[in-house]
Structures are given as structure tokens and as C-alpha cells.
Amino acid sequence: MPVIEVQDLHKAYGERKAVDGVEGVALALSLDPDVVLMDLRMPGGGGVDAIGELTRRGARARILVLTTYDTDTDTLPAIEAGATGYLLKDTPREELFAAVRAAAAGRTLLSPAVAGRLVTRVRTPAAPADETLSAREREVLELVAKGTSNREIAAELFISEATVKTHLTHVYAKLGAKDRAAAVAVAYQRGILGRTG
């Protein structure tokens, strides 16, 4: 297979950009690229869902997350879903090109800020889950437990549906839950929900 310099990729193949996670998965599967640059926040399913879907479907492409989100609740699910690397959008151009080459070669890359936090997290005992949920995440989870839809939660809390989904993604990651029902069950088991006062 010929080696093409990253700087020449755009000239050779043109930019292929998906508008949402579903289209991103379809595009990656049909084009079969060596590397996919994936953002985490997209309409129609987030980047973590798209990474997981590509991994489940056996996509050959290495997935390099390129995003502005660098919290543990963003990085860990992306890496667990199958991302090869995780960089922030403020990464200098030459470092990004080097990262794409490294990802294509199968090497794992993390931005220094993300790598530092992951090392700290591994070295620091985890806090109980109820202490790690923010007040807003707890509010959203309480409304989910009452059977409230995302649209209704957004209206009640005066936030967007996308923000509700972001809070739920963080809740799922923090509680180790895969969906709404599991998050509520775990929250009751751990005493996060069901407390009075």
C-alpha cells in the first residue's frame, strides 16, 4: 500500500465530512479509510455511539477523537468504545498530522492533558458514585426515574434536549449504566435516589 503524506490526503481524496453520527458510521464503512477523525458531540447520535458502532461492525479504520471535550466522562467512554487516540481541537496542525500517521500505524495517542488526568485517575481511588454526580445530573436522573422524557426534562429544567442527553451520558458513565433503566436501578441500589431530605 503506498504511503501518502497526511498533508496530501485532502488533495488526493477530498474532505469527507458527516453531519451526524449515523452518517459518519455509514461513510466510514463505505469509504474504508485508514483513520477516522471523530468529534464527540454530533446530532443523530454522539461520537461515542458512532465509535462503538464502528467497532461492533468490525471497521478497519483507526478512530482518532478530535474534540473540545476533555473530561473523564468524555474521554473514558470514547476510549472504551474503541478510539485509538484522543486529541483536543487546539492541537497544533503538525501534531495533528503526526497523530493521524501514528493512528494509521496503530499507535495510541492521548493529548497531554487527557493523559495526565487518566494517570491521576488511575492513581486516585474513585469517590462513591453519589458524590461524583453533579446536582444537575441528579436532577435529570430524578426526572428520568419518574418516567419523564428528554423533551419534558429540557422544558422543566429550562435547558436544551442536547444538554439533557449530555447529562445522561455523564450519568451513565459515572454509574456504569448502559441506559436509562439501568441508571435508575443503580441509583436506587446505591442510595443516590430514594433519599429524603
C-alpha positions, -999 to 999 in steps of 0.1 A, spaced: 0 0 0 15 34 -9 23 58 18 5 92 14 16 121 35 -12 134 57 -9 169 42 -16 154 7 -47 134 18 -71 163 13 -58 168 -22 -59 131 -30 -93 122 -16 -111 154 -7 -127 161 26 -154 137 36 -174 151 65 -205 136 81 -233 157 95 -241 133 123 -230 100 139 -252 78 117 -239 93 85 -203 91 100 -207 54 105 -221 49 70 -194 70 54 -166 52 73 -179 18 64 -183 27 27 -150 46 22 -129 22 45 -103 49 54 -72 41 75 -81 68 100 -114 85 110 -113 118 129 -144 117 152 -160 145 172 -179 135 203 -209 159 200 -230 155 169 -266 154 161 -282 120 154 -260 101 179 -229 111 195 -193 102 187 -191 76 214 -221 58 199 -205 60 164 -172 47 177 -190 18 193 -209 10 162 -178 11 140 -161 -12 165 -191 -36 166 -193 -37 128 -156 -45 125 -145 -13 108 -108 -14 99 -103 23 104 -84 36 135 -106 62 152 -89 94 165 -112 115 186 -107 152 178 -129 173 201 -131 202 226 -144 179 254 -117 166 277 -134 155 309 -131 119 322 -168 114 314 -160 122 278 -126 105 273 -132 72 291 -163 62 272 -147 71 239 -116 50 246 -137 21 259 -158 22 228 -127 17 207 -110 50 200 -73 47 191 -65 82 203 -79 113 218 -68 148 209 -82 183 215 -92 206 187 -65 231 198 -38 206 189 -13 223 166 -16 213 129 18 195 127 10 175 158 -24 165 144 -7 153 112 17 133 132 -12 119 153 -30 107 121 1 90 109 6 74 143 -30 63 145 -28 48 110 2 28 123 -18 15 152 -2 36 179 -24 50 208 -22 88 213 -36 110 240 -34 147 244 -11 156 273 -40 170 293 -60 138 289 -31 115 296 -23 134 328 -58 132 340 -60 95 332 -28 88 351 -42 108 381 -75 89 379 -58 55 379 -37 66 410 -66 81 429 -93 59 445 -127 66 430 -152 86 450 -186 70 457 -208 74 427 -234 96 445 -206 121 453 -195 123 417 -229 132 402 -234 169 399 -265 185 413 -279 189 377 -271 153 368 -290 142 399 -320 164 389 -320 149 355 -318 114 369 -346 120 393 -368 131 364 -358 101 344 -368 79 374 -403 95 372 -406 85 336 -401 120 322 -390 122 285 -359 141 274 -381 168 259 -401 172 291 -369 173 312 -355 200 290 -387 221 294 -388 216 331 -351 225 337 -350 252 310 -322 235 291 -319 220 256 -326 184 248 -290 181 237 -279 192 272 -302 166 288 -286 140 266 -251 152 277 -261 150 313 -275 114 308 -243 104 290 -223 116 320 -247 98 345 -244 66 325 -206 68 326 -204 76 363 -228 49 373 -216 23 348 -250 20 332 -259 14 296 -293 30 295 -320 50 314 -335 20 332 -301 7 343 -290 41 356 -322 44 377 -317 9 391 -281 16 400 -290 49 415 -316 33 438 -292 4 447 -265 29 457 -289 52 476 -285 81 452 -322 81 445 -348 74 472 -333 95 499 -355 120 517 -343 154 529 
